[in-house]
């Protein structure tokens, strides 16, 4: 959908999606290790882990809501403005607008309740419990998957990022890892 010049202009959106997938992978990896850590570490260490998880979750929220910003170059809205002037297929533009509108509707609760109140403006009435997190499998993961789908549609390819961890460990494909992510408090029984 984007032409080559627009792909360069909106490369920050591609990076936003890559960062979102990388963070989601490490967030769940860390969250899935908590059962093991409860049995094998100190309360101080668990407090550090929960604090790190809270900030990782906040990062996921910010990445997801940044994609719905009205004016930035990593925003779906700006892409709609740019493509409506250059893309000839009006049905494609309508499909894109529909995807963006659905994403905006789906992200609204996260944007208002969590981003605005909890992160940006600190307008919550109760203290957050340090060990309470949003439901990843049923709430965050579907939003991330929706953002990935839109990004793939816009760039005309599956946006993926690979990282060579080492000679023996192989290559991490964060998009493939994301697609198989599932929360399981006892899912990781070691520090690998």
The 8 nearest C-alpha neighbors of each residue, nearest first, counted from 0:
[[1, 153, 155, 154, 2, 152, 86, 82],
 [2, 0, 5, 6, 154, 153, 3, 82],
 [1, 3, 5, 4, 6, 0, 154, 85],
 [4, 2, 6, 5, 7, 1, 8, 154],
 [3, 5, 7, 6, 2, 8, 1, 9],
 [4, 6, 8, 7, 2, 3, 1, 9],
 [7, 5, 3, 9, 4, 8, 10, 1],
 [6, 8, 10, 4, 5, 9, 3, 11],
 [9, 7, 5, 6, 10, 4, 72, 11],
 [8, 10, 6, 11, 7, 12, 72, 5],
 [9, 11, 7, 13, 12, 6, 8, 14],
 [10, 12, 14, 73, 9, 13, 15, 72],
 [73, 13, 11, 15, 10, 14, 9, 16],
 [12, 14, 10, 16, 11, 15, 17, 9],
 [13, 15, 11, 17, 12, 16, 18, 10],
 [16, 14, 12, 18, 13, 17, 11, 19],
 [17, 15, 19, 13, 14, 18, 20, 12],
 [16, 18, 14, 20, 19, 15, 21, 13],
 [19, 17, 21, 15, 16, 20, 14, 22],
 [18, 20, 16, 22, 17, 21, 62, 15],
 [21, 19, 23, 17, 22, 18, 173, 24],
 [20, 22, 18, 24, 23, 19, 173, 17],
 [21, 23, 19, 25, 24, 20, 26, 18],
 [24, 22, 26, 20, 21, 25, 19, 27],
 [25, 23, 21, 22, 26, 27, 177, 28],
 [24, 26, 28, 22, 27, 23, 29, 21],
 [27, 25, 23, 29, 28, 24, 22, 30],
 [28, 26, 30, 29, 25, 24, 31, 23],
 [27, 29, 25, 31, 26, 30, 24, 32],
 [28, 30, 32, 26, 27, 31, 25, 33],
 [31, 29, 27, 32, 33, 28, 26, 184],
 [32, 30, 184, 186, 183, 28, 29, 187],
 [31, 33, 187, 29, 30, 35, 34, 36],
 [34, 32, 36, 35, 30, 31, 184, 37],
 [35, 33, 185, 184, 37, 36, 32, 38],
 [34, 36, 188, 33, 38, 32, 37, 39],
 [35, 37, 33, 39, 38, 40, 34, 32],
 [38, 36, 34, 35, 39, 40, 33, 45],
 [37, 39, 36, 35, 40, 34, 41, 33],
 [40, 38, 36, 37, 35, 41, 34, 33],
 [41, 39, 36, 37, 38, 44, 42, 45],
 [40, 42, 44, 43, 45, 39, 37, 36],
 [41, 43, 45, 44, 46, 40, 37, 47],
 [44, 42, 46, 41, 45, 47, 40, 48],
 [43, 45, 47, 41, 42, 46, 48, 40],
 [46, 44, 48, 42, 47, 43, 49, 41],
 [45, 47, 43, 49, 44, 48, 50, 42],
 [48, 46, 44, 50, 45, 49, 51, 43],
 [49, 47, 45, 51, 50, 46, 52, 44],
 [50, 48, 52, 46, 51, 47, 53, 130],
 [49, 51, 53, 47, 52, 48, 46, 54],
 [52, 50, 48, 54, 49, 53, 55, 47],
 [51, 53, 55, 49, 50, 54, 56, 48],
 [54, 52, 50, 56, 55, 51, 49, 57],
 [55, 53, 57, 51, 56, 52, 58, 50],
 [54, 56, 52, 58, 57, 53, 51, 26],
 [57, 55, 59, 53, 58, 54, 52, 60],
 [58, 56, 54, 60, 55, 59, 61, 53],
 [57, 59, 55, 61, 56, 60, 62, 54],
 [60, 58, 56, 62, 57, 61, 63, 19],
 [59, 61, 57, 63, 58, 62, 64, 56],
 [60, 62, 58, 64, 63, 59, 65, 57],
 [63, 61, 65, 59, 60, 64, 19, 58],
 [64, 62, 60, 61, 65, 66, 59, 143],
 [63, 65, 61, 66, 67, 62, 110, 60],
 [66, 64, 68, 62, 67, 63, 61, 74],
 [65, 67, 74, 64, 63, 68, 75, 73],
 [68, 66, 64, 65, 74, 75, 103, 69],
 [69, 67, 65, 74, 66, 70, 71, 64],
 [70, 68, 76, 67, 71, 77, 74, 75],
 [69, 71, 68, 77, 72, 74, 76, 73],
 [72, 70, 73, 74, 68, 69, 77, 65],
 [73, 71, 74, 9, 77, 11, 12, 70],
 [12, 74, 72, 11, 71, 66, 9, 15],
 [75, 73, 66, 76, 71, 68, 72, 77],
 [74, 76, 78, 77, 66, 67, 79, 99],
 [77, 75, 79, 74, 78, 69, 80, 67],
 [78, 76, 80, 79, 74, 75, 70, 81],
 [77, 79, 81, 75, 80, 76, 82, 74],
 [78, 80, 76, 82, 77, 81, 83, 75],
 [81, 79, 77, 78, 83, 82, 76, 84],
 [82, 80, 78, 79, 83, 84, 77, 85],
 [83, 81, 85, 86, 84, 79, 80, 78],
 [82, 84, 80, 81, 86, 85, 79, 92],
 [85, 83, 82, 81, 86, 80, 87, 79],
 [86, 84, 82, 83, 87, 81, 2, 1],
 [87, 85, 82, 83, 88, 84, 0, 92],
 [88, 86, 89, 85, 83, 84, 92, 91],
 [87, 89, 91, 90, 86, 92, 93, 83],
 [90, 88, 92, 91, 87, 93, 86, 83],
 [89, 91, 93, 92, 88, 94, 95, 87],
 [90, 92, 94, 88, 89, 93, 95, 86],
 [91, 93, 89, 95, 90, 94, 96, 83],
 [94, 92, 90, 96, 95, 91, 97, 89],
 [95, 93, 91, 97, 92, 96, 90, 98],
 [94, 96, 92, 98, 97, 93, 91, 99],
 [97, 95, 99, 93, 98, 94, 100, 92],
 [96, 98, 94, 100, 95, 99, 93, 101],
 [99, 97, 95, 101, 96, 100, 102, 94],
 [100, 98, 102, 96, 101, 97, 103, 95],
 [99, 101, 103, 97, 102, 98, 96, 104],
 [100, 102, 104, 98, 99, 103, 105, 97],
 [101, 103, 99, 105, 104, 100, 106, 98],
 [102, 104, 100, 106, 101, 105, 107, 99],
 [105, 103, 101, 107, 102, 106, 100, 108],
 [106, 104, 102, 103, 107, 101, 108, 142],
 [105, 107, 103, 109, 104, 108, 102, 110],
 [106, 108, 110, 104, 109, 105, 103, 111],
 [109, 107, 111, 110, 112, 106, 105, 113],
 [108, 110, 113, 106, 107, 112, 111, 114],
 [109, 111, 114, 107, 108, 113, 64, 112],
 [112, 110, 115, 108, 109, 113, 114, 107],
 [113, 111, 116, 109, 108, 110, 114, 115],
 [112, 114, 117, 109, 116, 115, 111, 110],
 [113, 115, 110, 118, 117, 116, 119, 111],
 [116, 114, 119, 111, 120, 113, 117, 118],
 [117, 115, 122, 121, 120, 112, 113, 123],
 [116, 118, 121, 113, 114, 115, 123, 122],
 [119, 117, 114, 121, 115, 116, 120, 113],
 [118, 120, 115, 114, 121, 117, 116, 122],
 [119, 121, 116, 122, 115, 118, 117, 114],
 [122, 120, 117, 116, 123, 118, 119, 115],
 [123, 121, 116, 120, 117, 124, 115, 119],
 [124, 122, 125, 121, 116, 117, 126, 127],
 [123, 125, 122, 126, 121, 127, 116, 117],
 [126, 124, 123, 127, 128, 122, 117, 121],
 [125, 127, 128, 124, 123, 129, 117, 121],
 [128, 126, 129, 125, 131, 130, 123, 117],
 [127, 129, 131, 130, 126, 132, 125, 49],
 [128, 130, 131, 127, 49, 50, 53, 46],
 [129, 131, 128, 49, 132, 53, 127, 50],
 [132, 130, 128, 129, 133, 127, 53, 49],
 [133, 131, 134, 130, 53, 56, 135, 129],
 [132, 134, 135, 131, 138, 139, 56, 137],
 [135, 133, 138, 137, 136, 132, 139, 182],
 [134, 136, 139, 138, 140, 137, 133, 182],
 [137, 135, 140, 134, 138, 181, 182, 139],
 [136, 138, 135, 134, 139, 140, 141, 133],
 [139, 137, 135, 134, 140, 141, 136, 142],
 [140, 138, 135, 142, 141, 143, 137, 136],
 [139, 141, 143, 136, 142, 135, 138, 144],
 [142, 140, 144, 143, 139, 138, 145, 137],
 [143, 141, 145, 139, 140, 144, 146, 138],
 [142, 144, 146, 140, 145, 141, 147, 139],
 [145, 143, 141, 147, 142, 146, 140, 148],
 [144, 146, 142, 148, 143, 147, 141, 149],
 [145, 147, 143, 149, 144, 148, 150, 142],
 [148, 146, 144, 150, 145, 149, 151, 143],
 [147, 149, 145, 151, 146, 150, 144, 152],
 [150, 148, 152, 146, 151, 147, 153, 145],
 [149, 151, 147, 153, 152, 148, 154, 146],
 [152, 150, 157, 156, 148, 154, 149, 153],
 [151, 153, 149, 155, 150, 154, 148, 156],
 [154, 152, 150, 0, 151, 155, 1, 149],
 [153, 155, 151, 156, 152, 1, 150, 0],
 [156, 154, 152, 153, 151, 0, 157, 1],
 [157, 155, 151, 154, 158, 152, 153, 150],
 [156, 158, 151, 159, 155, 154, 150, 152],
 [159, 157, 151, 156, 160, 150, 13, 17],
 [160, 158, 174, 157, 161, 17, 173, 172],
 [159, 161, 173, 172, 17, 174, 162, 158],
 [160, 162, 172, 171, 173, 170, 159, 163],
 [161, 163, 171, 170, 164, 172, 160, 173],
 [164, 162, 170, 165, 169, 171, 161, 166],
 [163, 165, 170, 168, 162, 169, 171, 166],
 [166, 164, 168, 167, 163, 169, 170, 162],
 [165, 167, 168, 169, 164, 163, 170, 162],
 [168, 166, 165, 169, 164, 170, 163, 171],
 [167, 169, 165, 166, 164, 170, 163, 171],
 [170, 168, 167, 165, 163, 166, 164, 171],
 [169, 171, 163, 162, 164, 161, 172, 168],
 [170, 172, 162, 161, 173, 163, 169, 164],
 [173, 171, 161, 175, 174, 160, 176, 170],
 [172, 174, 176, 175, 21, 160, 171, 177],
 [173, 175, 177, 159, 176, 172, 20, 178],
 [176, 174, 178, 177, 173, 172, 179, 159],
 [175, 177, 173, 174, 178, 179, 172, 180],
 [178, 176, 174, 180, 175, 179, 24, 173],
 [177, 179, 175, 176, 180, 174, 144, 173],
 [178, 180, 177, 176, 181, 175, 174, 24],
 [181, 179, 177, 178, 176, 182, 24, 27],
 [180, 182, 136, 183, 179, 27, 135, 31],
 [181, 183, 31, 27, 184, 136, 135, 180],
 [182, 184, 186, 31, 185, 181, 30, 187],
 [185, 183, 31, 34, 186, 33, 32, 182],
 [186, 184, 34, 183, 187, 31, 32, 35],
 [187, 185, 183, 31, 184, 188, 32, 182],
 [186, 188, 32, 31, 185, 189, 35, 28],
 [187, 189, 35, 32, 186, 185, 190, 34],
 [190, 188, 191, 187, 35, 32, 36, 186],
 [189, 191, 188, 187, 32, 35, 36, 29],
 [190, 189, 187, 188, 28, 32, 168, 29]]
